[in-house]
Amino acid sequence: MILVLRALGVGDLATAVPALRALRTAHPDQELTLAAPGWLAPLVELIGGVDRLVDAPGLGPLHWSGPAPDLAVNLHGRGPQSHHTLTATRPGRLLAFANTDAGHHDGPPWRPDEHEVDRWCRLLAWYGIPADRTDLALTRPPVGALPAGATIVHPGAKAPHRRWPPERFATVARHLTSTGHRVVVTGNAAEVPLARHVARLAGLPERAVLAGRTDLHDLATLVAHARLLVSGDTGIAHLATAYRTPSVVLFGPASPAQWGPPPDRPCHDVLWRGPCDGGRADGVPHPALAALDVPDVLAAVERVERRAPVPAPARSPEWLPVG
C-alpha cells in the first residue's frame, strides 16, 4: 500500500496531479491512499486513481489504523514536520526531500524557487519514477443544471493580501457584461459578502452571485464549461488550468514561475508586477497586485480571446443574467 501526504488546498492538490498519476502508473497493483483534507473528496474523484482518502486537515498525527504502508510519499513539503507525520505510520520506505532535521538523508535537495508541479515530478524522478508535468487534466463532469459558457469573476483568495481590490474586479465584470459576457461571481461561503459587493458595484443581479451556492464539484463543473475565468492566484485558477479554460490570473505575492499555468498555453494569460515587498497588512493587497490596473486585465482578456476559441453560447437558467 502507498500512502501519499498532501494536506493542503485545491491549488496544492491540482499541482500534485502529475505526481499522483505517476505513482499510480508505477504501482498499478498497489492501493493508493491519499492523506488530504476530507472536503477535497470531490476533486480527488476527478483526479482518478486514488483508492482511498484519509482526512488530514493539516499536519499532525494521522488517524491511521491500518497496516504500515509499504511506501510513504511526502508531496506536502520539505519537512521536518511532514516527514514526521509519515514516518509515524512506520512505512517500509519514505520518498521525500532530504531533510537532516527529520533524520531523512535520502532524497533530492529542496529548491525554494521551483515551480510547484516540477517540484514533485523531480522528487519522484530522483527515485526512478518518471512523471509527466503536463498531465494536469481532470475529468470533465457533465454540466447538468449549471450554466455552460459563463464568464467567472472570482474576487476571493485565502489571504487578504492576495486579493485584488473588489472595485477593480467590479469594473472588469461591468465591462465584460457590456461586451456580451454572461458574468457570474464565485467564492466560498465566507466570501459571499465580498462576491455580493462586487456584483452590486458591477450592476449584476443577486442571481449572478454563485458564491456560497456551489460545492467543490459544482465549482469544478462550472469552470470546466466556462467561457473565461478572471481571478487571483488561488485554487479556482488551477481548475482552469486543469480544464484548459481560458483564464486571466492576477499574481501577487507569489510568482507565476512557481504557481502559474504552463507558459506555452495560449488560453491562459498571467499578470504579475513582482517581486515587491510588503502587502501583509489585513485587507491591503500586496503591492504586486495593487500595481495591476483594470486596463491591464481587460487587455489580457482581449489577448486570451484572440488566442482561444469562444465556446458555444451559454444556456440561460433563470438566475443567470443574459445581458
URBELZI-V407352 format. One record per residue. PSI is psi in degrees with one decimal (none if undefined). Layout:
((PSI) (PSI))
This chain:
((142.5) (130.8) (124.0) (132.0) (125.5) (67.8) (61.6) (-152.4) (-163.9) (-53.6) (-37.3) (-43.6) (-40.0) (-36.0) (-14.1) (0.0) (-47.7) (-38.3) (-42.2) (-42.3) (-37.1) (-41.6) (-39.8) (-42.0) (-39.7) (-26.7) (67.3) (-23.4) (-1.7) (145.1) (131.0) (115.1) (131.1) (126.5) (108.3) (166.3) (135.3) (-29.4) (-10.8) (3.8) (-42.5) (-35.1) (-38.0) (-39.7) (-34.4) (-20.9) (-45.6) (159.0) (-9.2) (123.9) (-30.9) (142.5) (125.4) (125.1) (119.5) (88.3) (-8.8) (-174.1) (151.1) (179.8) (133.8) (146.6) (80.1) (115.2) (-4.9) (-176.2) (161.6) (133.9) (148.2) (-34.9) (130.8) (136.7) (122.5) (96.5) (21.3) (-47.5) (-166.4) (-12.6) (-179.3) (-21.2) (-42.6) (-33.5) (-45.9) (-37.8) (-41.6) (-41.5) (-22.1) (-19.3) (-0.5) (56.1) (156.9) (-33.8) (145.8) (125.4) (117.4) (164.8) (146.9) (134.5) (107.4) (-30.9) (-25.3) (-0.8) (19.5) (106.6) (-15.1) (155.8) (161.0) (164.8) (152.2) (138.6) (111.7) (-27.2) (13.0) (146.9) (140.6) (-34.4) (-47.1) (-32.4) (-49.5) (-28.8) (-40.4) (-38.0) (-49.4) (-37.8) (-35.7) (-31.5) (11.3) (20.2) (103.8) (141.2) (143.0) (108.5) (-12.3) (-4.2) (70.1) (-6.0) (145.5) (157.7) (134.8) (111.4) (153.8) (147.7) (-30.1) (-131.2) (-3.9) (156.4) (130.6) (141.6) (13.9) (154.4) (122.6) (126.5) (121.0) (96.8) (-10.6) (167.6) (158.7) (-41.6) (138.2) (-34.8) (-4.7) (11.8) (125.3) (147.6) (134.5) (-30.4) (-34.8) (-39.6) (-41.6) (-40.7) (-41.1) (-45.6) (-40.6) (-43.2) (-44.6) (-41.2) (-40.4) (-19.1) (15.3) (0.3) (141.6) (99.0) (134.1) (153.2) (122.6) (168.4) (170.1) (-177.8) (-37.1) (-18.2) (8.7) (-47.7) (-40.5) (-44.9) (-41.2) (-38.1) (-45.8) (-43.5) (-42.4) (-45.1) (-31.3) (-7.0) (21.3) (147.7) (162.0) (-34.4) (-13.6) (-10.1) (108.7) (-2.9) (132.9) (-2.4) (0.2) (131.3) (-176.7) (-37.6) (-43.5) (-41.2) (-43.1) (-40.5) (-44.4) (-45.5) (-41.0) (-30.1) (16.5) (158.2) (-39.5) (148.4) (134.3) (119.0) (171.1) (-175.5) (88.5) (-179.0) (-40.1) (-28.8) (-33.5) (-28.9) (-39.9) (-39.4) (-44.3) (-33.5) (6.0) (35.2) (128.8) (134.8) (151.1) (117.9) (128.6) (119.7) (145.8) (129.9) (-20.1) (149.8) (144.1) (-18.6) (-18.2) (-30.8) (1.4) (169.6) (166.4) (128.2) (-15.1) (6.5) (119.3) (-14.6) (-5.4) (140.4) (126.3) (144.6) (131.1) (135.2) (25.2) (-177.1) (149.6) (151.8) (163.7) (-161.0) (23.8) (-7.5) (146.1) (131.3) (0.3) (119.3) (148.0) (143.8) (-32.1) (-29.9) (-44.1) (-26.9) (-13.8) (129.3) (171.0) (-45.9) (-32.1) (-43.8) (-43.4) (-35.4) (-38.7) (-39.0) (-44.5) (-40.0) (-45.2) (-42.2) (-26.1) (-34.0) (-25.4) (137.4) (145.7) (129.5) (170.8) (154.3) (144.8) (147.5) (160.6) (82.1) (165.9) (-36.6) (-0.9) (127.0) (140.9) (14.7) (none))
